[in-house]
Amino acid sequence: MTTNNPLLDLAEGRCDLPDFSAIRPEHAEAALDAILAENRARIDALIASNATQWHELAEPLEALDERVHRVFGPVGHLFSVCSTEAWRAAYNACLPKLTDYSLELSQSRPLFEAWQRLRNSEAFDALSEAQQAAVEHHLRDYRLAGVALDEQPRQRYRALAMQLSEWGTRFEEHLLDTSQAWSLTLPDAERLSGMSASAIAAAKQRAEAKDEAGYRLTLDFPSFNAVISHADDRALRETLYEAWSTRASDAGPHDARFDNSPVMEQILAARHEQAQLLGYSDYAALSLAPKMADDPDTVERFLIDLAHRARPRAERELAELTAFARDRDGIDALQPWDLPYYSEKLREQRLGLSDEILKPYFPLDAVLAGLFDLIETLYGVQAEAVNDVPVWHDSVTVYRLFDADGQSIGLFYLDPYAREHKRGGAWMNDGRSRRRSPEGLQTPVAYLVGNFTPPLAGQPPQLTHQEVLTLFHEAGHGLHHLLTQVDVAAVSGINNVAWDAVELPSQFMENFCYDRRFVQRMSRHVDSGQPLPDHLLETLQADRQFGAGLATLRQVEFALFDLRLHRDFDPARGGRVLETLKAVRDEVAVLQPPAYNRFPNSFSHIFAGGYAAGYYSYKWAEVLSADAFAAFEEAGVLDADTGRRFRDCILARGGTRDAGSLFRAFRGRDPEIDALLRQDGLLDAA
């Protein structure tokens, strides 16, 4: 498969973009084997040359990294968006080989010493800021990969890293398997009362796709959320809640073969051992070494302070919901499967809002037009649809960004809808990074992926406001990646941006979805063509703070659990996953779930998604994003000068400087929490 292999064509520069219409699972391993073998030979020659200059060392290594990414990038992406058995097998065959290669490089003392010689040479002072930052980041990463360890502990670290790569994939596969395996088909729509007509029609459409009569419910989020938030049938809500909250566990209705409990124990033990090999007391300390926050105690204080500020508001919100459920339906004890339902009912009663009222105002084409209008207003960037680029599914669209002078900036793919064999959630993948080489400038490519409710037959796609927020969130990541002006791949776009600051541009973008002037430009009713009326817009703004206390405590709960799970791990006692979670819930939660709840078993962010001892980053970055958006509010939300400064200070700079200094360059001071508290209505909550 090394002839007529589209992945090799991409790696060797014979084509510019992946030919997704031609890439097959059988291409993956053969292409990777060929590229890794060639790269190893070239690296051996590079080491033998005693290279010490940027153009002799850094540029060739960056080119070799690019070859690997051009092969494995599409493989990893296709594994996520169409995780069939064939693509799983291809991905799982490639992953250990790539992990072994990456560890081989990151633990190479000759390469480390070559980078160190460059750092210590007089030539270093003549390098650009981006080049110097790349050198520093490389040296840090070598140390964090164990390059300085003696032979035996270095090999042990490498073995642990290989195992962690495998276990992370297994965790994700178990979650996908249990989610895809469970379904409930009802003979008629009687038990679906309370759900919207479109959600009921979607359930019927899912059944028809499986040649079933009736209405099919699944654990894809749009289907689950339609039931848990809107179905009047309390028993049905509990059934869905139990199936959802026990995914990949030893509880609930799932196959015990896919229980992630042993996988979590293995992951936690391996991470802890890695940290100790590197001289850290625990994995949380290791995780925070390259992040913006100083240490685990700083993070814990931040989270506990946030919980203290949010708790009075959360207790009032729970009391209101409890009284509302009792008065409305005689429910004395509110359960977790009641919370989303009565939150929606109270929200509708108090604010008059529902997804069905809002969705017609947010057809996807209008939302995208609004997004493109926004980035042109703030950043001087235009987006145009591209129709001649191969895609992996017929619902995927492609857009090219152009700067004000007509120069192409980059390209992004949009894959919006949930479907079978697609990983849940939403994310932005780095398709290609910006870099300048002797061959010229390579512009970046991003994949923006969501799991929005697919359009019903014959109807235009419409988004809930939550889906609009998600789209803008991922677009923020995409803009961070695409609008970079850095020419060194290691620090361009999102590369080497501190993990607890990388959510700043994404969460920042969500703020525009509540701004009156912008929402009126973005919204357009599918029938009348009218923008969202003022009274709904004002209600939407009020809705932003509805349930903010409970939502904040829930995020603090996740983050504290993650932090303490990794900070307090004791090899003699094991992971104590459920014990740790219970202790955190006893401290911060205001509503306890049933004993069968196995939330950690599906917490892929920390076990398979790179957020280990870093989930706090969402709240940490919310402080940054709220404070950054306050600068726009002060100047006028659509102020082009402020947009230009944000682009120049944050979006364009990548990982060339630490996140704190970039924020100060934009804001003129350190970040302050008050903007977030005011945004969530928590400033005076206590």
N, C-alpha and C positions, 0 to 999 in steps of 0.2 A: 504493500500500500504506500510505498514511497514514490511511486510514479502516479501521475494524475491525482495528486493529493492536494485538495484546496487549502489545507492548513499549511502545508509546506510552501505552496505558492505564496501564501500570505507572509510567512516567515522570511522567505527569500526576496520579498519585495516585488514579486511578479504581479501582484494585485494590491490595491490600496486598502480595501475593506473586506471583511469576511464574506465569502459567498455562502450565506446560510442556506440557500436553496440546494447547494451541492455537498455541504459538509455532512458526513455520516459518522455514526459511532465508530465504525471500523477504521476511520482515518486517524482517530485520536492517538492511540498508543504508538502506532508506527511513526507518525510525525514527531511526537515527543521524543521517542527513542533516537531518531535521526538527529534532531536538533541538540539534544543533550550530549550525544557523542561528539558532534562537531564542536560544541561549546567547550567541552572538557579539553579537547585537543588544543583549541585556541587559547584557553586559559593557561595550560601548561606552557605554551610558547610565550605567553605574556609574562608569566612568572620568571621564566628563564632569561628574558630580556632585561630584567632588573629595571623595569620602567619606573620612573619617579615623577614624570611630568603629567599635567592634566591630560593633554592630548594623547599621551602614551598609555596612561592607565585608566583614567575615568571614562574617556570617550569610548574606547573599545569595550570596556565592561558594560557600559550603558547600552551599547549596541547589542551585546550578547543577551542582556536582560530583555531587551525589546523582542528579540527572536523567540525567546521562551514565552513571553507574554502573548505574542501573536498566535502561538499554537494553543497554549493552555487557557488563555482568556476566553475564547469562544467555547471551549469544552466546558469550563466551569459555568459559563453563562447558560449554555444549553442544558446542562444538568439541572439548573434551577428553574428554567422556564418550560422545559418539557422533559420531566424526569421519568421517562419510560425505563423499562428494565434494561434496554440496550444502552441508553445513555448513562444509566447508573453503573452498569458494568464497565463502560469505557472510562468514566470518571474515576471509579475505584481502582481501575488498573493503572491510571496515570498518576493519581495523587501520591502514592508512596514514592514513586520515582522522582516526582518533582520535589517532594519534601526532602528526600535524601540528597538530591542535587543542591537544594537551597541550603541545607545544613552543612553540606560539604564546603560550599563557598563561604558561608558565614563563620565557619570554624577553621578556615584556612589561615594558618599563621603567616605563610608567605604573602598572601594578599593583605592581611591586616598590617604586616610590617611595611608593605609597599605604600598603603594609605598613610601609615604613620610617618614614613619618610617624606611623603608629599606635604603632610601637615607641618613637619618640622623644617621644611626647606624654605629658602628665601623666596622661592616661586609662589609660596602660599599667599604672601601678602599682596601679590599682583593679581590674584584671582578675583573674579567678581563676587559679590555678596552671595549669590545663589551657589556658585561653585564652592565657596568656603563653607557655606551651610551644609552642602551635600557631603563634603569631606568629614565634617564634625558628626553628622548623622550616621555616616557609614561606620566611623570609629566607635560611636556609642553602640550601634547595633551589633558590631562584632563582639564587644564586651558582653552585651546582654545575651549573646548566643553562646557564651562560654569559651571564646577563643583563648582566654588566658588560663583556663584550667589545665591541670596535668592530664596526661593521656587518658587514664582510666575514668576520672569524673567527666572529662569531655565526651568520651564515647557514651557514658551513661546519659548525659544530657541529650545527646543526639538520639539515643534510643527512646528516651521519654518523649521527645518532640515528634518522632515518627508515630509513636503510639497515640499521642494526643491528636494528631492529624486524622488518624483512622477513627478514633473514638468520636471526634466531633462530627465526622460524616455519618457514623452509625447513629448518633443521637438524632440528627436531622432526618435520616431515613426512617427511623422508628416513628418519629412524629408524623411524617408524611404518610407512612403506611397505615397507622391507626386512623388518621384523619380521613384518608381516602376509603378505608375499608368500612367505616360506619355509615349507615344511612337508615332512614326511616321513611317508608312509603305509606301514606294514609290513603284509604279508599276514596275519601271525598274531602271537601274543604271545610267541613263542619268545625273541626278542631283548630282551624287556622283563623277563626274570627279575631278581629282586631288587627290582623296584618293588612298591609296595603294591597290593593288590587294587583299592583305590579309584582309584589313579592309572592302573592299566591299564583299569579300567572307564571312566574319564574320557577316555582316548585312544580307546576304542571309541566312546564317545558323540560325540566330536568328528568321527570319521569318518562316523558315521551322519548327523550334522547336515549333512554335505557330500555325502550320498548315495554314500558310498564304503564299500567292504568293507575290513575290517581295522582298523588302529589308527593314528590320526593324531597325530603329534607336531608341535608348533609352537614358536615362540619367545615365546609368552606365558609369563610367569615360572613359573606353577604347572607347566606342561608341561615347560619347560626344566629346572627344578629337580628334578622327579621323576626325570629321566634322569641329570643330572649328579651327583646325590647318591646315587642308589640302583641304577641299572641295572648289572648285572654285566658286560654286554657293553662291554668297553673301547673297541672301535672305534666303537660307537654313541655312547658318551660323547664321544669325540674329534670325531665328526661334529657333534654338537650344540654342543660347545664352539667349534669353528671357525666355525659359522654364527653363534653368539651373539657371539663376540669380534671378528667382522669386519663387523658390521652397519653399514650406511651408509658403506662404505669401498671402496677399490679392490682389496681382497683378498677371498678366500673366494668363496662361491657366489652372490653378490648382483649385482644389476643395477648396473653402474658409473654409470648416470645418477644414482643416488642417493648418490654418494660425497660425504661431508661434508668432505673434505680442503680443497677450495677455499673452502668456506663458513667453515671455521675460520680460514683465512688472512685472509679478508676481515674477519671479526669482530675478530681480534686487532689487525690494522692500524688498524681504525677506532677501537677502544677506546684504543689508544695515542695516536692523533692527538687524540682528544677530551681525554685527560688533559693532553697538552702544551698544547693550546689554553687550558686552564684554569690552566696554570702548574704542573702536577704533573710530576714526573720520569717517571712511568709510571702505568699504569692501576691497579696494586696500591695505590699511594699514594692515588689518587683514590677507589678502592673503600673504603679504610679510613677515609676522612675522617669519615663519619657513624657509624662502628662503635665498639665498646667498646675493642678493641685499639688501642694507640697508633700503631703503624706496621708496615710489612712486616717489618722486622728483629725486632721483638718477637714477631711471629707465627712467624717462622722459628726463633727461639731456642726458643720453646715447643714447636714440632713436633720439632725435633732432640732436645731434652731428652726428650720422650716416646718417640721412637724409641730413644734410648739406654737408657731404662728398660725398654722392651719387648723389645729385640733378644735378650738372653740367653734369655728365656723362649721367644721365637719360634724360635730356633735349636734349643732342646731339643724343642719341639713338632714341628718338621720332622724332626729325627732320629728321634723316636719313630714318626712316620708312615712314614718311609722304611723303618725296620726292620720295622715291622708289615706293610707291603705286600710286602716281600721275603720275610718268613717265611710270610705267608699265601698269596701268589700268585706268588712268584718275580719280582716287579717290581724291577729293579735301579735304574732311574732314574725317580723320581716326576715326573709331568708335571702341568700345571695341571688337566687334565681328570680326573686321579686324586685330586687333593687333597680336593675335597668328598666323593668316594666313600669314600676310606679314612678320612677324618675321621669320617664317619657310622658306618663299620664299627667303628672303634676306640672311638668314643663308645658304641656299642651294647654292645661287649664289656666296656668298662671300667665304664660306668655303667648299662647295661641299659636305655637310653632309645632310643626311636624315635618318629617322628611318629605311627606307627600305634598305639603304646601310649598316647600322650598325647591324640590327637585325640578319642576318645570321651568324654573328661572335659571337653571344652570345646565343647559345642554352642553355637551362636551366641546362642540365647535366654538361656542361663545366663550367658554371658560379659557380655551386655548388662545382665542383671539385676544382676550383680556390679558392673559399672561404675557403674550408677545408684545402687546401695547405697553405694558408696564416696563418690560426690560428695555424697550426702545426709549421710553420716556426717561428712565433713570440712568441707563447705561449706554444709550446710543447704539443699541444692538438690534438688528432686524433678524427675523426668523422666516425662512421660506421652506415650504414642503418640497421634498425630493422624492421623485417617483421611480427612479431607475436603480435603486439600491436593494439588493436581495435582503429579505427578512425571514424570520423563523416561523412566523404565523401570519395569516392574512389579516389579523386585526392590528398588526404593528404598523406604525407610521414613522417616517423619518423626516427630520428637519435639519437644515443647515443654518448656522448663525453667521451673520455678516456684520463687520464693524461699520462705523459711519462712513468710512472711505471706500466701502464696497469690498474690503478684503475678507476672505473666508476665515472665520475664527475656529470653527469646529462643527461637529455633527452630533445630533442625538437621536436615538430611537425611543419611541414611546410604545410600551406594551401595557395597556390599561386594565384589561379585564381578567377576572378569575376564570379558570378553566381546569379541567382534569389534568393531572400530572404537572401542575405548576405549583411551586412552593408558595406558601401563604405569605401575607405581609406585603410590604412595599419597600423598594430599595433603589439605589443608584449604583450601577456597576461601572467601573473604569474600563471602557473599551480600549482606549489608547490614550497615552499621556502626551502632552506637549513636550517636545524636545528639539533642540537644534543640533544638527550633526554636519559633518562635511558635505553630506548630500543635500542639505537644506533644512527648512523648518517643517517639522511634523506637527500638524494640528491635532487637538484632542478629540476624542469620541466618547460619548457617554450612553449608557443604557438606562432608561427610566422605566421602572417596572411597578405596576400596581396590581391590586386584586379587586377592582371595582365591580359592581353589579353589571353583568353584561346586558346590553339593550334587548328588549323584547322584539320579536319579529315584527317588522313593519313600523317600528318606532325609533325616533332618534335617540342616541345614548344621552342619558341625563344622570347627573351626579348629585348625591347628597352633599350637603355643605361639608360634612366630615370628609367626604371623598375629595372635595375641592381643596380642603386644607392639606390632605395627604399629597395631592398632586403638586401643590405649591411647595410643600416641604421637600419633596424629591427634586423638584425643579431648582430649589435653592442649592442642594448638593450638586446638581448638574451645572449650575452657573459657576459655582466655586471651582469646579473642575475645568469648565470650558473657557472662562474669562481670564484665566491665568495669563500673566505676561512673563512667566519664568521659563527659561529655555533649557533648564536642567531637569530631566525627568524625576530625579530623586526628590526634588522639592517643588515641583510644579503642581498646580491644581490642588487636590486634596492630599497629595503625597507628603508624608512627614508633618502634617498639621497635627498638633496635639489632640489626642482622642477626645478630651473633654472640652475642646473648642471647635471640633469639626462640625458639630450640630448648630453652631451659630448661624451660618448663612441659611440653613434649612428652616430652622425655627423662626428666624427673622422674616422669611417670606410669608409665613402664615399670617402675620399681622395685617397684611394688605387685604386679606379676605374679610376683614371686619371694618375696613375704612369706607365711609359713605361715598366719597367721590370716586374711589376706585371700583367698588362693588357696582355702582350704577353704570359704570363703563363696561364692566365684565358681564353682568347678568342680562338675560334676554329670554322672556317667556316663550316657550315653544309654539304657543298658539297666537298670542297677541303681539309678541315682539317687544313688549314693554320691559323696562328694567325693574329690578326689585323695588317695590314701592317703599317710601320713607318709613311707614309704620312697621313694615316687616324688617327693614334694615335696623331700625332702632331696637326692635325686639331681638334681632340676631345679636346685636351688640350686648344687650342685657343678658342674653343666653350664654355669652362667653363666660360669665361669672357664675352661671347656674351650676351647682354641684362642684364648684372649684375646691372647696375644702376637702370633700371626699376624694376627689381626683388627685389632689396634691398628696394626701396621706397615702393613697394607693401607690403613687410613684415613689414616695419616701420608703414605703414598706419594701418594694422591690429592690431599691438601691441599698438600703441597710442590710437586707438579707444577703444580697450579693457581696457586699463589702465584708460582713462578718463571716460569711461562709468561707471566704478565702483568707481573711486575716487570722481567724481563730481556729483554723484546721489543726487537729491533733492526730498524728498518724496512729497513736495508740487507741484512739476512740473512733476513728473513721470520720466520715463526712458530717454525720449528725444533721442531715439535710432538713428533715421534717422538724427535728428538735429546734434547730436554729430558726427556721421559719416561724414556728409557734412562739418562740421567745420574742421575735421581732413584732409579730402580730399582737401579742399581749401588751407590748410597749406602745405601739402607734396606731393599731387598727381600732375602729369603732364598731365593726361588725365582723364576727368570726365565721369562717366557712365551715361546712360539715367535715367530719373526720376523714371522709373518703377523698377530699380535695387533694390533688397531687399537682398543684401548679408548677413546682420545680421541674417536673418531668417534661414539660413543654416549654421551659424557659430557654429557648434556643439562643436568645441574645447572649447569655453568659456561658452556655455550654457548647455552642457551635457558631456563634456569630461575632466573636471578637470583643465582646463587652465584659469579659471576666474582670471582676473588681473594678469595673468601669461603668456600670449602669447609671451611677450617679451623674454621669456626663450629661444626661438629658436635662436634669434640673440645673446643673451647673451652667450649661450652655444657655438655658432659658434666661438666666440672669444676664448673660452677655447679650442675647438677642433682644430682650425687652429694653435694655438700656440703649442698645444701638438704634432700635426703632424709635425710641424717645427723641433721638436727635432729628429724625425725620418729622416727628410731630412738632418739634420746636420750630423747624424751618418751613413746614408745609409738607405734608406726607409725600407728595409727588414732586418734590423739589429736585431738579436735575443736578444742581451743584452738590447737594448732599449725596445724591446717588453716585455722582462721579467720585466723590471722596471715599464713599464706601467701596466702590469698585477698586479704586487705586490703593486704598489702605488695607482692605481685607481680601476681596475676591481675587485680585491680581497677584498677591504676594506669596500664595502657597505656604510652604514650610521654610521660607527663607529667614524668618525671624520667629522668636517665641511668640505665642498667641497673645500674651499680656502686652508686649510692646506694640504689636499691630493694633490691638484694641485701643491702646492709649494714643497711638498716632491718629486714629479716627475720632475718638471721643474727647481727647485732651485730658483724660484722667483715667483712674482705675474704674472698673465696673462697680456699680452700686445696685443693691438688691431692691430698692424701693420701686423701681419701674415695674418689676415682675409682680411684687405684692399689690401694687396699684392695678395692674392689668387684671389680676385674678380676684380683686376685691378683698384682699387679705391684709391690706396695710393697717387697718384698724380692727382686724378680726378678733384679736385677743382682748 
